[in-house]
Amino acid sequence: MTPDILCLGEPMLEFNQQPDGNYLPGHGGDTSNCAIAAARQGASVGYVTHIGADTFGNSFMDLWKSEGVDTSTVSQVDSAHTGVYFVTHGADGHEFSYFRAGSASSRMGAEHLPVAALEQAKILHVSGISQAISDTAADAVFKAIRIVKAAGGKVSYDTNLRLKLWPIERATAVTHAAMAQCDIALPGLDDAQQLTGLTDPDEIADFYLNLGASVVALTLGADGTLVATPEKRERVKGRRVEAVDATAAGDTFDGAFLARISKGDDPFQAARYANAAAALSTQGYGAVEPMPHKDAVEAFLAEVVE
């Protein structure tokens, strides 16, 4: 049985710098993070990717299986490696250093897509990174979007702009073209300001609605999320915590948001839940380990908000 949510992109092994200067190994990659976050909220989730038939790839297979993420649409290949990245922390926040050139995921093309699974998915989630890693990966995402839409499913897209991967001109052209075919737009404010040239959150929400999205959830960091549909919009407040590492907070939001949408929540309810999940994820180091499970998010939401 095909999962309700399919995420497509590149998983990467993570080495996250700790306060003592040592690096904690873990798992990352934006759409993989999203899949795990959604699974921890009780959603039915699968992943679509190519990874290396190597130790790091095996580690991801073990992780996804332990998290309840379906791996039937994951292929391990002998011809390429699994990507790696490092996270360092400084006065300006966290910084990423990537070692992904020629990775198995970046070599995936449209011809490798699991068409039958995509036709049965209720939601496909992809991102700017899913398309930025290579031209063939970009084409694969466009084809996956077409397959899902033609079968009556919905498509979710997080801009997740990484200018180390592609220039702003190409990022803008490709991202806008993909967003024009999507139902759920999940941009971050900084990304959206660079991609649209706009600064006002309401104008940015209008931009993505005019491209064709039926739901826009524009994340505003600690200020929460602006959720907009053609009929309604609301700024959903963020939840305050003592944050130590924001790595994958946006991915946690995406996964929690889509999990709640798949369960029948409206986007405003989903954003309240996802804001809480994202806030909780910043209380530990690394992408995956601090992601909260459903019971923790529900308990946090039940607390009195000052």
For each residue, the residues with C-beta under 8 A, 3 or more apart:
1:
2: 6 46 116 117 120 121
3: 6 44 45 46 70 121
4: 43 44 45 121 122 123 262
5: 35 38 43 44 45 46 121 122 123 124 125 258 259 262
6: 2 3 45 46 47 48 73 117 118 121 123 124 125
7: 31 32 34 35 38 45 46 47 48 124 125 126
8: 31 47 48 49 124 125 126 130 140 141 144
9: 29 30 31 32 49 105 126 127 129 130
10: 29 31 32 49 83 100 103 105 106 129 130 133 137
11: 27 28 29 31 32 47 49 51 60 82 83 105
12: 27 28 29 32 82 83 84 85 98 100 103
13: 25 26 27 28 56 59 60 82 83 84 85
14: 25 26 27 28 84 85 86 87 247 286 287
15: 23 24 25 26 84 85 86 87
16: 23 24 26 86 87 245 247 285 286 287
17: 21 22 23 24 86 87 88 89
18: 21 22 23 24 285
19:
20:
21: 17 18
22: 17 18
23: 15 16 17 18 86
24: 15 16 17 18 285 286
25: 13 14 15
26: 13 14 15 16 286 287 288 289
27: 11 12 13 14 32 59 60 63 287 288
28: 11 12 13 14 32 33 85 247 248 286 287 288
29: 9 10 11 12 32 33 83 129 287
30: 9 33 34 127 129 130 158 160 248 250 251 254
31: 7 8 9 10 11 34 35 47 49 125 126 127 129 130 251
32: 7 9 10 11 12 27 28 29 35 36 47 49 60 64
33: 28 29 30 36 37 248 251 252 255 287 288 291
34: 7 30 31 37 38 125 158 251 252 254 255 258
35: 5 7 31 32 38 39 45 46 47 64 69 125 255
36: 32 33 39 40 45 63 64 67 69 255 288 291
37: 33 34 40 41 248 251 252 254 255 256 259 277 281 291
38: 5 7 34 35 41 43 45 254 255 256 258 259 262
39: 35 36 42 43 45 67 68 69 255
40: 36 37 67 255 291 292 293 294
41: 37 38 255 256 259 260 273 277 293 294 297
42: 39 259 263 294
43: 4 5 38 39 255 258 259 262 263
44: 3 4 5 70 262
45: 3 4 5 6 7 35 36 38 39 68 69 70 255 259
46: 2 3 5 6 7 35 69 70 71 72 73 117 121
47: 6 7 8 11 31 32 35 64 69 70 71 73 74
48: 6 7 8 73 74 113 114 117 118 144
49: 8 9 10 11 31 32 73 74 75 104 105 108
50: 74 75 76 77 80 104 105 107 108 112
51: 11 56 57 60 61 74 75 76 77 82 104 105
52: 56 57 76 77 78 80 81 82 103 104
53: 57 58 76 77 78
54: 57 58 81 82
55: 58 59
56: 13 51 52 59 60 81 82 84
57: 51 52 53 54 60 61 76 82 104
58: 53 54 55 61 62 76
59: 13 27 55 56 62 63
60: 11 13 27 32 51 56 57 63 64 74 82
61: 51 57 58 64 65 71 74 76
62: 58 59 65 66
63: 27 36 59 60 66 67 288
64: 32 35 36 47 60 61 67 69 70 71 74
65: 61 62 68 69 71
66: 62 63
67: 36 39 40 63 64
68: 39 45 65
69: 35 36 39 45 46 47 64 65
70: 3 44 45 46 47 64 73
71: 46 47 61 64 65 74
72: 46 114 117
73: 6 46 47 48 49 70 114 117
74: 47 48 49 50 51 60 61 64 71
75: 49 50 51 112
76: 50 51 52 53 57 58 61 104
77: 50 51 52 53 80 104 107
78: 52 53
79: 104 107
80: 50 52 77 102 103 104 106 107
81: 52 54 56 102 103 104
82: 11 12 13 51 52 54 56 57 60 103 104
83: 10 11 12 13 29 98 99 100 103 105 106
84: 12 13 14 15 56 98 99 100
85: 12 13 14 15 28 96 97 98 99 100
86: 14 15 16 17 23 96 97 99
87: 14 15 16 17 94 95 96 245 247 286
88: 17 94 95 97
89: 17 93 94 95 245
90: 93 95
91:
92: 95
93: 89 90 246
94: 87 88 89 245 246 247
95: 87 88 89 90 92
96: 85 86 87 162 164
97: 85 86 88
98: 12 83 84 85 164 165
99: 83 84 85 86
100: 10 12 83 84 85 103 105 106 133
101: 106
102: 80 81 106 107
103: 10 12 52 80 81 82 83 100 106 107 133
104: 49 50 51 52 57 76 77 79 80 81 82 107 108
105: 9 10 11 49 50 51 83 100 108 133 137
106: 10 80 83 100 101 102 103 133 134 136 137
107: 50 77 79 80 102 103 104 134 136
108: 49 50 104 105 112 136 137 140
109: 112 136 137 139 140
110: 113 136 139 140 142 143
111:
112: 50 75 108 109 140
113: 48 110 118 140 143 144 147
114: 48 72 73 117 118
115: 118 119 147
116: 2 119 120
117: 2 6 46 48 72 73 114 120 121
118: 6 48 113 114 115 121 124 144 147 148 151 153
119: 115 116 147 148 150 151 153
120: 2 116 117 151
121: 2 3 4 5 6 46 117 118 124 148 151 153
122: 4 5 153 154 262
123: 4 5 6 153 154 155 156 184 258 261 262
124: 5 6 7 8 118 121 144 145 148 153 154 155 156
125: 5 6 7 8 31 34 35 155 156 157 158 254 258
126: 7 8 9 31 130 131 141 144 145 155 156 157 158 178
127: 9 30 31 130 131 157 158 159 160
128: 131 132 157 158 159 160 161 162 171 174 175 191
129: 9 10 29 30 31 132 133 160 162 165
130: 8 9 10 30 31 126 127 133 137 141
131: 126 127 128 137 138 141 142 174 175 178
132: 128 129 137 138 162 165 166 171 174
133: 10 100 103 105 106 129 130 137 165
134: 106 107 137 138
135: 138 139
136: 106 107 108 109 110 139 140
137: 10 105 106 108 109 130 131 132 133 134 140 141
138: 131 132 134 135 141 142 174
139: 109 110 135 136 142 143
140: 8 108 109 110 112 113 136 137 143 144
141: 8 126 130 131 137 138 144 145 178
142: 110 131 138 139 145 146 177 178 181
143: 110 113 139 140 146 147
144: 8 48 113 118 124 126 140 141 147 148
145: 124 126 141 142 148 149 155 178 181 182
146: 142 143 149 150 181
147: 113 115 118 119 143 144 150 151
148: 118 119 121 124 144 145 151 153 154 155
149: 145 146 152 153 155 181
150: 119 146 147
151: 118 119 120 121 147 148
152: 149
153: 118 119 121 122 123 124 148 149
154: 122 123 124 148 183 184
155: 123 124 125 126 145 148 149 181 182 183 184
156: 123 124 125 126 182 183 184 186 254 258
157: 125 126 127 128 175 178 179 182 184 185 186
158: 30 34 125 126 127 128 186 187 188 250 251 254
159: 127 128 175 179 186 187 188 191 192 195
160: 30 127 128 129 188 191 250
161: 128 171 175 188 190 191 194 195
162: 96 128 129 132 165 166
163: 166 167 168 171
164: 96 98
165: 98 129 132 133 162
166: 132 162 163 170 171 174
167: 163 170 171
168: 163 171 172 194 195
169: 172 173
170: 166 167 173 174
171: 128 132 161 163 166 167 168 174 175 195
172: 168 169 175 176 195
173: 169 170 176 177
174: 128 131 132 138 166 170 171 177 178
175: 128 131 157 159 161 171 172 178 179 195
176: 172 173 179 180 195 211
177: 142 173 174 180 181
178: 126 131 141 142 145 157 174 175 181 182
179: 157 159 175 176 182 185 208 211 212 213
180: 176 177 211 212
181: 142 145 146 149 155 177 178 212
182: 145 155 156 157 178 179 185 212 213
183: 154 155 156 213 214 215
184: 123 154 155 156 157 213 214 215 217 258 261 267
185: 157 179 182 208 211 213 215 216 217 218
186: 156 157 158 159 217 219 253 254 257
187: 158 159 191 192 195 204 208 216 218 219
188: 158 159 160 161 191 192 218 219 250
189: 192 193 201 204 218 219 220 221
190: 161 193 194
191: 128 159 160 161 187 188 194 195
192: 159 187 188 189 195 196 198 204 207 208 218
193: 189 190 196 197 198 199 204
194: 161 168 190 191 197
195: 159 161 168 171 172 175 176 187 191 192
196: 192 193 204 207
197: 193 194
198: 192 193 203 204 207
199: 193 203
200: 203 204
201: 189 204 205 218 220 226
202: 205 206 226 228 233
203: 198 199 200 206 207
204: 187 189 192 193 196 198 200 201 207 208 218
205: 201 202 208 209 216 218 226 228 233
206: 202 203 209 210 228
207: 192 196 198 203 204 210 211
208: 179 185 187 192 204 205 211 213 216 218
209: 205 206 212 213 214 216 228 229 230
210: 206 207
211: 176 179 180 185 207 208
212: 179 180 181 182 209
213: 179 182 183 184 185 208 209 216
214: 183 184 209 229 230
215: 183 184 185 227 228 229 267
216: 185 187 205 208 209 213 226 227 228 229
217: 184 185 186 225 226 227 253 257 267 270 271 274
218: 185 187 188 189 192 201 204 205 208 225 226 227 228
219: 186 187 188 189 225 250 253 278
220: 189 201 223 224 225 226 235 238
221: 189 238
222: 238 240
223: 220 235 237 238
224: 220 235 236 237 238 271 275
225: 217 218 219 220 235 236 238 253 271 274 275
226: 201 202 205 216 217 218 220 233 234 235 236
227: 215 216 217 218 233 234 235 236 267 268 271
228: 202 205 206 209 215 216 218 232 233
229: 209 214 215 216 232 233 267
230: 209 214
231:
232: 228 229 268
233: 202 205 226 227 228 229
234: 226 227 268
235: 220 223 224 225 226 227
236: 224 225 226 227 268 271 272 275
237: 223 224 275 305
238: 220 221 222 223 224 225 275 278 279
239: 275 276 279 300 305
240: 222 279 306
241: 279 280 282 283
242: 283
243: 246 279 282 283
244: 282 283 284 285
245: 16 87 89 94 282 284 285 286 290
246: 93 94 243 249 282
247: 14 16 28 87 94 285 286 287
248: 28 30 33 37 251 252 281 286 287 288 291
249: 246 252 253 278 279 281 282
250: 30 158 160 188 219 253 254 278
251: 30 31 33 34 37 158 248 254 255 287
252: 33 34 37 248 249 255 256 274 277 278 280 281 291 292
253: 186 217 219 225 249 250 256 257 274 275 277 278
254: 30 34 37 38 125 156 158 186 250 251 257 258 274
255: 33 34 35 36 37 38 39 40 41 43 45 251 252 258 259 277 291
256: 37 38 41 252 253 259 260 270 273 274 276 277 278 297
257: 186 217 253 254 260 261 267 270 271 273 274
258: 5 34 38 43 123 125 156 184 254 255 261 262 270
259: 5 37 38 41 42 43 45 255 256 262 263
260: 41 256 257 263 265 269 270 273 274
261: 123 184 257 258 264 265 267 270
262: 4 5 38 43 44 122 123 258 259
263: 42 43 259 260
264: 261
265: 260 261 269 270 273
266: 269 270
267: 184 215 217 227 229 257 261 270 271
268: 227 232 234 236 271 272
269: 260 265 266 272 273
270: 217 256 257 258 260 261 265 266 267 273 274
271: 217 224 225 227 236 257 267 268 274 275
272: 236 268 269 275 276 301
273: 41 256 257 260 265 269 270 276 277 297 301
274: 217 225 252 253 254 256 257 260 270 271 277 278
275: 224 225 236 237 238 239 253 271 272 278 279
276: 239 256 272 273 279 280 297 300 301
277: 37 41 252 253 255 256 273 274 280 281 291 292 297
278: 219 238 249 250 252 253 256 274 275 281 282
279: 238 239 240 241 243 249 275 276 282 300
280: 241 252 276 277 283 290 292 296 297 300
281: 37 248 249 252 277 278 284 290 291 292
282: 241 243 244 245 246 249 278 279 290
283: 241 242 243 244 280 290
284: 244 245 281 289 290
285: 16 18 24 244 245 247 289 290
286: 14 16 24 26 28 87 245 247 248 289 290
287: 14 16 26 27 28 29 33 247 248 251 291
288: 26 27 28 33 36 63 248 291
289: 26 284 285 286
290: 245 280 281 282 283 284 285 286
291: 33 36 37 40 248 252 255 277 281 287 288
292: 40 252 277 280 281 296 297 300
293: 40 41 296 297
294: 40 41 42 297 298
295: 298 299
296: 280 292 293 299 300
297: 41 256 273 276 277 280 292 293 294 300 301
298: 294 295 301 302
299: 295 296 302 303
300: 239 276 279 280 292 296 297 303
301: 272 273 276 297 298
302: 298 299
303: 299 300
304:
305: 237 239
306: 240
